[in-house]
Amino acid sequence: MATLRIDSGDLHVSLSTWEKVGALKGDMAVPVTSIERVDYVPNARRSAQGFRALGTGLPGAISLGRWRGRGLKSFVAAYRNGPGYVISLRNGPYDQLVITSPPVPELDAIASPGM
């Protein structure tokens, strides 16, 4: 499962070796200042919008890689019906990140109404 952490002003998304293979993408870092909105949702996989453009998908099990739809570019690492984050971004290669993850206190701390 991908891990999220905030360090040195960046949100780091770390992928396991198999996730890197399945997503055709390596680890990434996004400046915290690029985060527009953070939502913790009960089912991260269902929050992925559009269709898989590059990566791995198994219906009902895995959504991993790049998703595109209705002008939205997303990076998704979501599994089964697990909870996780939908992180809306500005000024980056992705419009949002959809990641299955347990709660991350540092990320929850920067989420605020009107962000």
CYANA upper distance limits for C-alpha pairs under 8 A (distance plus 0.5 A):
  1 MET  CA     15 LEU  CA      7.47
  1 MET  CA     16 SER  CA      7.32
  1 MET  CA     19 GLU  CA      8.21
  1 MET  CA     77 ALA  CA      8.21
  1 MET  CA    100 THR  CA      7.79
  1 MET  CA    101 SER  CA      7.93
  2 ALA  CA     13 VAL  CA      7.06
  2 ALA  CA     14 SER  CA      6.02
  2 ALA  CA     15 LEU  CA      5.17
  2 ALA  CA     16 SER  CA      7.06
  2 ALA  CA     19 GLU  CA      8.16
  2 ALA  CA     77 ALA  CA      7.23
  2 ALA  CA     99 ILE  CA      7.61
  2 ALA  CA    100 THR  CA      7.78
  2 ALA  CA    101 SER  CA      7.66
  3 THR  CA     12 HIS  CA      8.42
  3 THR  CA     13 VAL  CA      6.28
  3 THR  CA     14 SER  CA      5.69
  3 THR  CA     15 LEU  CA      7.19
  3 THR  CA    101 SER  CA      7.34
  4 LEU  CA     11 LEU  CA      7.41
  4 LEU  CA     12 HIS  CA      6.19
  4 LEU  CA     13 VAL  CA      5.44
  4 LEU  CA     14 SER  CA      7.07
  4 LEU  CA    101 SER  CA      8.02
  4 LEU  CA    104 VAL  CA      7.67
  5 ARG  CA     11 LEU  CA      6.29
  5 ARG  CA     12 HIS  CA      5.83
  5 ARG  CA     13 VAL  CA      7.45
  5 ARG  CA    104 VAL  CA      7.75
  5 ARG  CA    106 GLU  CA      7.84
  5 ARG  CA    107 LEU  CA      7.99
  6 ILE  CA     10 ASP  CA      6.08
  6 ILE  CA     11 LEU  CA      5.01
  6 ILE  CA     12 HIS  CA      6.54
  6 ILE  CA     32 VAL  CA      8.46
  6 ILE  CA    106 GLU  CA      6.98
  6 ILE  CA    107 LEU  CA      7.53
  7 ASP  CA     11 LEU  CA      7.11
  7 ASP  CA     12 HIS  CA      7.78
  9 GLY  CA     31 PRO  CA      6.54
  9 GLY  CA     32 VAL  CA      6.16
  9 GLY  CA     33 THR  CA      8.38
 10 ASP  CA     29 ALA  CA      6.42
 10 ASP  CA     30 VAL  CA      5.81
 10 ASP  CA     31 PRO  CA      4.76
 10 ASP  CA     32 VAL  CA      5.57
 11 LEU  CA     29 ALA  CA      5.98
 11 LEU  CA     30 VAL  CA      5.58
 11 LEU  CA     31 PRO  CA      6.59
 11 LEU  CA     32 VAL  CA      6.36
 12 HIS  CA     27 ASP  CA      7.99
 12 HIS  CA     28 MET  CA      6.38
 12 HIS  CA     29 ALA  CA      4.88
 12 HIS  CA     30 VAL  CA      7.01
 13 VAL  CA     27 ASP  CA      6.22
 13 VAL  CA     28 MET  CA      5.79
 13 VAL  CA     29 ALA  CA      6.67
 14 SER  CA     26 GLY  CA      8.34
 14 SER  CA     27 ASP  CA      5.30
 14 SER  CA     28 MET  CA      7.26
 15 LEU  CA     19 GLU  CA      6.07
 15 LEU  CA     20 LYS  CA      6.48
 15 LEU  CA     26 GLY  CA      7.32
 15 LEU  CA     27 ASP  CA      6.15
 16 SER  CA     20 LYS  CA      6.76
 17 THR  CA     21 VAL  CA      6.94
 18 TRP  CA     22 GLY  CA      6.58
 19 GLU  CA     23 ALA  CA      6.26
 19 GLU  CA     24 LEU  CA      8.49
 19 GLU  CA     64 LEU  CA      7.90
 19 GLU  CA     77 ALA  CA      8.44
 20 LYS  CA     24 LEU  CA      6.06
 20 LYS  CA     25 LYS  CA      5.69
 20 LYS  CA     26 GLY  CA      5.79
 20 LYS  CA     27 ASP  CA      8.12
 21 VAL  CA     25 LYS  CA      7.64
 22 GLY  CA     55 GLY  CA      6.11
 22 GLY  CA     56 THR  CA      5.84
 22 GLY  CA     64 LEU  CA      7.06
 22 GLY  CA     65 GLY  CA      7.60
 23 ALA  CA     54 LEU  CA      7.55
 23 ALA  CA     55 GLY  CA      4.83
 23 ALA  CA     56 THR  CA      6.66
 23 ALA  CA     64 LEU  CA      5.79
 23 ALA  CA     65 GLY  CA      4.53
 23 ALA  CA     66 ARG  CA      7.80
 24 LEU  CA     54 LEU  CA      7.83
 24 LEU  CA     55 GLY  CA      6.51
 24 LEU  CA     65 GLY  CA      7.35
 25 LYS  CA     65 GLY  CA      7.77
 30 VAL  CA     34 SER  CA      7.40
 30 VAL  CA     92 GLY  CA      8.46
 31 PRO  CA     35 ILE  CA      7.86
 34 SER  CA     89 LEU  CA      5.98
 34 SER  CA     90 ARG  CA      5.75
 34 SER  CA     91 ASN  CA      6.96
 34 SER  CA     92 GLY  CA      7.94
 35 ILE  CA     87 ILE  CA      7.40
 35 ILE  CA     88 SER  CA      6.58
 35 ILE  CA     89 LEU  CA      5.18
 35 ILE  CA     90 ARG  CA      7.04
 36 GLU  CA     87 ILE  CA      8.00
 36 GLU  CA     88 SER  CA      5.84
 36 GLU  CA     89 LEU  CA      5.68
 36 GLU  CA     90 ARG  CA      6.89
 36 GLU  CA    115 MET  CA      6.19
 37 ARG  CA     87 ILE  CA      6.29
 37 ARG  CA     88 SER  CA      5.51
 37 ARG  CA     89 LEU  CA      7.64
 37 ARG  CA    111 ALA  CA      7.03
 37 ARG  CA    112 SER  CA      8.29
 37 ARG  CA    115 MET  CA      6.06
 38 VAL  CA     85 TYR  CA      7.32
 38 VAL  CA     86 VAL  CA      6.52
 38 VAL  CA     87 ILE  CA      5.12
 38 VAL  CA     88 SER  CA      6.93
 38 VAL  CA    107 LEU  CA      8.29
 38 VAL  CA    108 ASP  CA      8.06
 38 VAL  CA    110 ILE  CA      8.43
 38 VAL  CA    111 ALA  CA      5.78
 38 VAL  CA    112 SER  CA      8.36
 39 ASP  CA     85 TYR  CA      6.10
 39 ASP  CA     86 VAL  CA      5.72
 39 ASP  CA     87 ILE  CA      6.88
 39 ASP  CA    111 ALA  CA      8.02
 40 TYR  CA     83 PRO  CA      7.72
 40 TYR  CA     84 GLY  CA      6.03
 40 TYR  CA     85 TYR  CA      5.07
 40 TYR  CA     86 VAL  CA      6.96
 40 TYR  CA    103 PRO  CA      8.29
 41 VAL  CA     83 PRO  CA      6.11
 41 VAL  CA     84 GLY  CA      6.05
 41 VAL  CA     85 TYR  CA      6.54
 41 VAL  CA     86 VAL  CA      7.65
 42 PRO  CA     81 ASN  CA      8.19
 42 PRO  CA     82 GLY  CA      7.19
 42 PRO  CA     83 PRO  CA      4.76
 42 PRO  CA     84 GLY  CA      7.16
 43 ASN  CA     47 SER  CA      7.48
 43 ASN  CA     81 ASN  CA      5.53
 43 ASN  CA     82 GLY  CA      5.70
 43 ASN  CA     83 PRO  CA      5.10
 43 ASN  CA     84 GLY  CA      7.15
 43 ASN  CA    100 THR  CA      8.47
 44 ALA  CA     48 ALA  CA      7.64
 44 ALA  CA     78 ALA  CA      6.46
 44 ALA  CA     79 TYR  CA      8.17
 44 ALA  CA     81 ASN  CA      7.54
 44 ALA  CA     82 GLY  CA      6.78
 44 ALA  CA     83 PRO  CA      5.84
 44 ALA  CA     84 GLY  CA      5.48
 44 ALA  CA     85 TYR  CA      6.85
 44 ALA  CA     86 VAL  CA      7.53
 44 ALA  CA     98 VAL  CA      6.75
 44 ALA  CA     99 ILE  CA      6.87
 44 ALA  CA    100 THR  CA      6.14
 45 ARG  CA     62 ILE  CA      8.20
 45 ARG  CA     63 SER  CA      6.99
 45 ARG  CA     76 VAL  CA      8.42
 45 ARG  CA     77 ALA  CA      8.45
 45 ARG  CA     78 ALA  CA      5.36
 45 ARG  CA     79 TYR  CA      6.62
 45 ARG  CA     80 ARG  CA      7.28
 45 ARG  CA     81 ASN  CA      7.04
 45 ARG  CA     82 GLY  CA      7.90
 45 ARG  CA     98 VAL  CA      7.88
 45 ARG  CA     99 ILE  CA      8.40
 45 ARG  CA    100 THR  CA      7.86
 46 ARG  CA     81 ASN  CA      8.30
 47 SER  CA     86 VAL  CA      7.75
 47 SER  CA     98 VAL  CA      7.56
 48 ALA  CA     67 TRP  CA      7.86
 48 ALA  CA     74 SER  CA      8.09
 48 ALA  CA     76 VAL  CA      7.30
 48 ALA  CA     98 VAL  CA      6.92
 49 GLN  CA     67 TRP  CA      7.57
 49 GLN  CA     68 ARG  CA      7.69
 49 GLN  CA     69 GLY  CA      6.77
 49 GLN  CA     72 LEU  CA      8.40
 49 GLN  CA     74 SER  CA      8.44
 50 GLY  CA     67 TRP  CA      6.60
 50 GLY  CA     68 ARG  CA      5.62
 50 GLY  CA     69 GLY  CA      4.39
 50 GLY  CA     70 ARG  CA      7.51
 50 GLY  CA     72 LEU  CA      8.34
 51 PHE  CA     67 TRP  CA      5.77
 51 PHE  CA     68 ARG  CA      6.02
 51 PHE  CA     69 GLY  CA      6.73
 52 ARG  CA     56 THR  CA      8.23
 52 ARG  CA     57 GLY  CA      7.88
 52 ARG  CA     63 SER  CA      8.48
 52 ARG  CA     65 GLY  CA      7.62
 52 ARG  CA     66 ARG  CA      6.43
 52 ARG  CA     67 TRP  CA      4.89
 52 ARG  CA     68 ARG  CA      7.01
 53 ALA  CA     65 GLY  CA      8.16
 53 ALA  CA     66 ARG  CA      5.95
 53 ALA  CA     67 TRP  CA      5.69
 53 ALA  CA     68 ARG  CA      6.65
 54 LEU  CA     65 GLY  CA      6.23
 54 LEU  CA     66 ARG  CA      5.68
 54 LEU  CA     67 TRP  CA      7.63
 55 GLY  CA     64 LEU  CA      6.10
 55 GLY  CA     65 GLY  CA      4.67
 55 GLY  CA     66 ARG  CA      6.71
 56 THR  CA     62 ILE  CA      7.66
 56 THR  CA     63 SER  CA      6.74
 56 THR  CA     64 LEU  CA      5.60
 56 THR  CA     65 GLY  CA      6.79
 57 GLY  CA     61 ALA  CA      8.17
 57 GLY  CA     62 ILE  CA      5.72
 57 GLY  CA     63 SER  CA      5.21
 57 GLY  CA     64 LEU  CA      6.63
 58 LEU  CA     62 ILE  CA      5.46
 58 LEU  CA     63 SER  CA      7.20
 59 PRO  CA     63 SER  CA      8.39
 60 GLY  CA     80 ARG  CA      6.21
 60 GLY  CA     81 ASN  CA      8.33
 61 ALA  CA     79 TYR  CA      6.00
 61 ALA  CA     80 ARG  CA      4.82
 61 ALA  CA     81 ASN  CA      8.36
 62 ILE  CA     77 ALA  CA      8.21
 62 ILE  CA     78 ALA  CA      6.57
 62 ILE  CA     79 TYR  CA      5.24
 62 ILE  CA     80 ARG  CA      6.72
 63 SER  CA     76 VAL  CA      6.76
 63 SER  CA     77 ALA  CA      6.41
 63 SER  CA     78 ALA  CA      5.75
 63 SER  CA     79 TYR  CA      6.90
 64 LEU  CA     75 PHE  CA      8.16
 64 LEU  CA     76 VAL  CA      5.67
 64 LEU  CA     77 ALA  CA      5.03
 64 LEU  CA     78 ALA  CA      6.86
 65 GLY  CA     75 PHE  CA      6.16
 65 GLY  CA     76 VAL  CA      5.81
 65 GLY  CA     77 ALA  CA      7.03
 66 ARG  CA     73 LYS  CA      7.69
 66 ARG  CA     74 SER  CA      6.20
 66 ARG  CA     75 PHE  CA      5.20
 66 ARG  CA     76 VAL  CA      6.70
 67 TRP  CA     73 LYS  CA      6.42
 67 TRP  CA     74 SER  CA      5.52
 67 TRP  CA     75 PHE  CA      6.71
 67 TRP  CA     76 VAL  CA      7.43
 68 ARG  CA     72 LEU  CA      6.11
 68 ARG  CA     73 LYS  CA      5.26
 68 ARG  CA     74 SER  CA      6.81
 69 GLY  CA     73 LYS  CA      7.33
 72 LEU  CA     94 TYR  CA      8.36
 72 LEU  CA     95 ASP  CA      6.49
 72 LEU  CA     96 GLN  CA      8.30
 73 LYS  CA     93 PRO  CA      8.24
 73 LYS  CA     94 TYR  CA      5.64
 73 LYS  CA     95 ASP  CA      5.77
 73 LYS  CA     96 GLN  CA      7.28
 74 SER  CA     94 TYR  CA      5.77
 74 SER  CA     95 ASP  CA      6.24
 74 SER  CA     96 GLN  CA      5.35
 74 SER  CA     97 LEU  CA      6.13
 74 SER  CA     98 VAL  CA      7.69
 75 PHE  CA     94 TYR  CA      7.12
 75 PHE  CA     96 GLN  CA      7.08
 75 PHE  CA     97 LEU  CA      5.45
 75 PHE  CA     98 VAL  CA      6.78
 76 VAL  CA     97 LEU  CA      6.44
 76 VAL  CA     98 VAL  CA      5.19
 76 VAL  CA     99 ILE  CA      6.40
 77 ALA  CA     98 VAL  CA      6.77
 77 ALA  CA     99 ILE  CA      5.37
 77 ALA  CA    100 THR  CA      6.84
 78 ALA  CA     82 GLY  CA      7.97
 78 ALA  CA     84 GLY  CA      8.34
 78 ALA  CA     98 VAL  CA      7.20
 78 ALA  CA     99 ILE  CA      5.74
 78 ALA  CA    100 THR  CA      5.16
 79 TYR  CA    100 THR  CA      6.78
 82 GLY  CA    100 THR  CA      6.50
 82 GLY  CA    101 SER  CA      8.14
 83 PRO  CA    100 THR  CA      6.18
 83 PRO  CA    101 SER  CA      6.88
 83 PRO  CA    102 PRO  CA      7.49
 84 GLY  CA     98 VAL  CA      7.85
 84 GLY  CA     99 ILE  CA      6.01
 84 GLY  CA    100 THR  CA      4.54
 84 GLY  CA    101 SER  CA      5.03
 84 GLY  CA    102 PRO  CA      6.86
 84 GLY  CA    103 PRO  CA      7.85
 85 TYR  CA     97 LEU  CA      8.05
 85 TYR  CA     98 VAL  CA      6.20
 85 TYR  CA     99 ILE  CA      5.79
 85 TYR  CA    100 THR  CA      6.89
 85 TYR  CA    101 SER  CA      7.30
 86 VAL  CA     96 GLN  CA      7.23
 86 VAL  CA     97 LEU  CA      6.22
 86 VAL  CA     98 VAL  CA      5.10
 86 VAL  CA     99 ILE  CA      7.18
 87 ILE  CA     96 GLN  CA      5.82
 87 ILE  CA     97 LEU  CA      5.56
 87 ILE  CA     98 VAL  CA      6.99
 88 SER  CA     95 ASP  CA      6.42
 88 SER  CA     96 GLN  CA      4.84
 88 SER  CA     97 LEU  CA      7.13
 89 LEU  CA     94 TYR  CA      7.35
 89 LEU  CA     95 ASP  CA      5.51
 89 LEU  CA     96 GLN  CA      5.86
 89 LEU  CA     97 LEU  CA      8.27
 90 ARG  CA     94 TYR  CA      8.40
 90 ARG  CA     95 ASP  CA      6.77
103 PRO  CA    108 ASP  CA      7.95
104 VAL  CA    108 ASP  CA      6.67
105 PRO  CA    109 ALA  CA      6.54
106 GLU  CA    110 ILE  CA      7.33
107 LEU  CA    111 ALA  CA      7.12
111 ALA  CA    115 MET  CA      7.33
